[in-house]
Protein backbone atom coordinates (compact mmCIF):
# COMPACT_ATOMS: atom_id res chain seq x y z
CA UNK A 1 0.00 0.00 0.00
CA UNK A 2 2.85 2.38 0.79
CA UNK A 3 4.85 1.57 -2.35
CA UNK A 4 2.47 3.34 -4.81
CA UNK A 5 2.33 6.37 -2.49
CA UNK A 6 6.12 6.52 -2.27
CA UNK A 7 6.44 6.10 -6.04
CA UNK A 8 3.89 8.87 -6.65
CA UNK A 9 5.70 11.18 -4.23
CA UNK A 10 9.06 10.52 -5.87
CA UNK A 11 7.51 11.11 -9.29
CA UNK A 12 6.11 14.47 -8.20
CA UNK A 13 9.46 15.46 -6.71
CA UNK A 14 11.19 14.56 -9.97
CA UNK A 15 8.71 16.67 -11.96
CA UNK A 16 9.23 19.60 -9.58
CA UNK A 17 13.01 19.32 -10.02
CA UNK A 18 12.69 19.27 -13.81
CA UNK A 19 10.38 22.31 -13.77
CA UNK A 20 12.73 24.15 -11.42
CA UNK A 21 15.75 23.38 -13.58
CA UNK A 22 13.91 24.56 -16.70
CA UNK A 23 12.96 27.84 -14.99
CA UNK A 24 16.54 28.34 -13.82
CA UNK A 25 17.81 27.74 -17.34
CA UNK A 26 15.35 30.26 -18.80
CA UNK A 27 16.34 32.83 -16.18
CA UNK A 28 20.03 32.26 -16.89
CA UNK A 29 19.49 32.62 -20.63
CA UNK A 30 17.53 35.83 -20.10
CA UNK A 31 20.31 37.30 -17.95
CA UNK A 32 23.02 36.36 -20.47
CA UNK A 33 21.06 37.83 -23.39
CA UNK A 34 20.24 40.96 -21.42
CA UNK A 35 23.84 41.56 -20.46
CA UNK A 36 25.03 41.09 -24.06
CA UNK A 37 22.49 43.58 -25.38
CA UNK A 38 23.06 45.97 -22.52
CA UNK A 39 26.83 45.97 -22.94
CA UNK A 40 26.45 46.83 -26.63
CA UNK A 41 24.05 49.64 -25.85
CA UNK A 42 25.70 51.04 -22.74
CA UNK A 43 29.13 51.13 -24.29
CA UNK A 44 27.84 53.97 -26.47
CA UNK A 45 26.02 55.92 -23.79
CA UNK A 46 27.56 58.87 -22.03
CA UNK A 47 28.10 59.37 -18.32
CA UNK A 48 25.33 61.95 -18.30
CA UNK A 49 22.82 59.28 -19.33
CA UNK A 50 24.03 56.91 -16.60
CA UNK A 51 23.69 59.75 -14.09
CA UNK A 52 20.26 60.82 -15.37
CA UNK A 53 17.75 60.92 -12.55
CA UNK A 54 14.92 59.88 -14.88
CA UNK A 55 16.83 56.78 -16.00
CA UNK A 56 17.99 55.83 -12.48
CA UNK A 57 14.45 56.12 -11.12
CA UNK A 58 13.19 53.81 -13.87
CA UNK A 59 15.31 50.83 -12.82
CA UNK A 60 12.56 49.20 -10.73
CA UNK A 61 10.07 49.67 -13.56
CA UNK A 62 12.64 48.27 -16.02
CA UNK A 63 13.09 45.18 -13.85
CA UNK A 64 9.33 44.63 -13.79
CA UNK A 65 9.12 45.16 -17.54
CA UNK A 66 11.89 42.66 -18.30
CA UNK A 67 10.63 40.09 -15.79
CA UNK A 68 7.09 40.26 -17.21
CA UNK A 69 8.24 40.14 -20.86
CA UNK A 70 6.86 43.60 -21.47
CA UNK A 71 3.50 43.17 -19.77
CA UNK A 72 4.23 45.61 -16.93
CA UNK A 73 4.99 49.15 -18.07
CA UNK A 74 5.54 51.78 -15.42
CA UNK A 75 5.32 55.54 -15.85
CA UNK A 76 8.95 56.06 -14.84
CA UNK A 77 10.07 53.55 -17.46
CA UNK A 78 8.05 55.30 -20.14
CA UNK A 79 9.68 58.62 -19.17
CA UNK A 80 13.11 57.00 -19.36
CA UNK A 81 12.34 55.61 -22.83
CA UNK A 82 11.43 59.09 -24.03
CA UNK A 83 14.55 60.63 -22.46
CA UNK A 84 16.89 57.98 -23.86
CA UNK A 85 15.45 58.17 -27.35
CA UNK A 86 15.76 61.96 -27.29
CA UNK A 87 19.36 62.00 -26.00
CA UNK A 88 20.99 58.86 -27.46
CA UNK A 89 20.92 58.28 -31.23
CA UNK A 90 21.36 54.50 -30.83
CA UNK A 91 18.28 54.36 -28.60
CA UNK A 92 15.98 55.58 -31.35
CA UNK A 93 16.16 52.22 -33.14
CA UNK A 94 16.32 50.06 -30.00
CA UNK A 95 13.29 48.09 -28.88
CA UNK A 96 11.63 48.80 -25.55
CA UNK A 97 12.96 45.46 -24.27
CA UNK A 98 16.54 46.41 -25.21
CA UNK A 99 16.19 49.81 -23.56
CA UNK A 100 14.77 48.29 -20.38
CA UNK A 101 17.66 45.83 -20.26
CA UNK A 102 20.14 48.66 -20.81
CA UNK A 103 18.56 50.66 -17.97
CA UNK A 104 19.04 47.66 -15.70
CA UNK A 105 22.70 47.43 -16.71
CA UNK A 106 23.48 51.09 -15.94
C-alpha positions as CSV (number, residue, x, y, z in Angstrom):
1,X,0.0,0.0,0.0
2,X,2.8,2.4,0.8
3,X,4.9,1.6,-2.4
4,X,2.5,3.3,-4.8
5,X,2.3,6.4,-2.5
6,X,6.1,6.5,-2.3
7,X,6.4,6.1,-6.0
8,X,3.9,8.9,-6.6
9,X,5.7,11.2,-4.2
10,X,9.1,10.5,-5.9
11,X,7.5,11.1,-9.3
12,X,6.1,14.5,-8.2
13,X,9.5,15.5,-6.7
14,X,11.2,14.6,-10.0
15,X,8.7,16.7,-12.0
16,X,9.2,19.6,-9.6
17,X,13.0,19.3,-10.0
18,X,12.7,19.3,-13.8
19,X,10.4,22.3,-13.8
20,X,12.7,24.1,-11.4
21,X,15.8,23.4,-13.6
22,X,13.9,24.6,-16.7
23,X,13.0,27.8,-15.0
24,X,16.5,28.3,-13.8
25,X,17.8,27.7,-17.3
26,X,15.3,30.3,-18.8
27,X,16.3,32.8,-16.2
28,X,20.0,32.3,-16.9
29,X,19.5,32.6,-20.6
30,X,17.5,35.8,-20.1
31,X,20.3,37.3,-18.0
32,X,23.0,36.4,-20.5
33,X,21.1,37.8,-23.4
34,X,20.2,41.0,-21.4
35,X,23.8,41.6,-20.5
36,X,25.0,41.1,-24.1
37,X,22.5,43.6,-25.4
38,X,23.1,46.0,-22.5
39,X,26.8,46.0,-22.9
40,X,26.5,46.8,-26.6
41,X,24.0,49.6,-25.8
42,X,25.7,51.0,-22.7
43,X,29.1,51.1,-24.3
44,X,27.8,54.0,-26.5
45,X,26.0,55.9,-23.8
46,X,27.6,58.9,-22.0
47,X,28.1,59.4,-18.3
48,X,25.3,62.0,-18.3
49,X,22.8,59.3,-19.3
50,X,24.0,56.9,-16.6
51,X,23.7,59.7,-14.1
52,X,20.3,60.8,-15.4
53,X,17.7,60.9,-12.5
54,X,14.9,59.9,-14.9
55,X,16.8,56.8,-16.0
56,X,18.0,55.8,-12.5
57,X,14.4,56.1,-11.1
58,X,13.2,53.8,-13.9
59,X,15.3,50.8,-12.8
60,X,12.6,49.2,-10.7
61,X,10.1,49.7,-13.6
62,X,12.6,48.3,-16.0
63,X,13.1,45.2,-13.8
64,X,9.3,44.6,-13.8
65,X,9.1,45.2,-17.5
66,X,11.9,42.7,-18.3
67,X,10.6,40.1,-15.8
68,X,7.1,40.3,-17.2
69,X,8.2,40.1,-20.9
70,X,6.9,43.6,-21.5
71,X,3.5,43.2,-19.8
72,X,4.2,45.6,-16.9
73,X,5.0,49.1,-18.1
74,X,5.5,51.8,-15.4
75,X,5.3,55.5,-15.8
76,X,8.9,56.1,-14.8
77,X,10.1,53.5,-17.5
78,X,8.0,55.3,-20.1
79,X,9.7,58.6,-19.2
80,X,13.1,57.0,-19.4
81,X,12.3,55.6,-22.8
82,X,11.4,59.1,-24.0
83,X,14.6,60.6,-22.5
84,X,16.9,58.0,-23.9
85,X,15.5,58.2,-27.3
86,X,15.8,62.0,-27.3
87,X,19.4,62.0,-26.0
88,X,21.0,58.9,-27.5
89,X,20.9,58.3,-31.2
90,X,21.4,54.5,-30.8
91,X,18.3,54.4,-28.6
92,X,16.0,55.6,-31.4
93,X,16.2,52.2,-33.1
94,X,16.3,50.1,-30.0
95,X,13.3,48.1,-28.9
96,X,11.6,48.8,-25.5
97,X,13.0,45.5,-24.3
98,X,16.5,46.4,-25.2
99,X,16.2,49.8,-23.6
100,X,14.8,48.3,-20.4
101,X,17.7,45.8,-20.3
102,X,20.1,48.7,-20.8
103,X,18.6,50.7,-18.0
104,X,19.0,47.7,-15.7
105,X,22.7,47.4,-16.7
106,X,23.5,51.1,-15.9
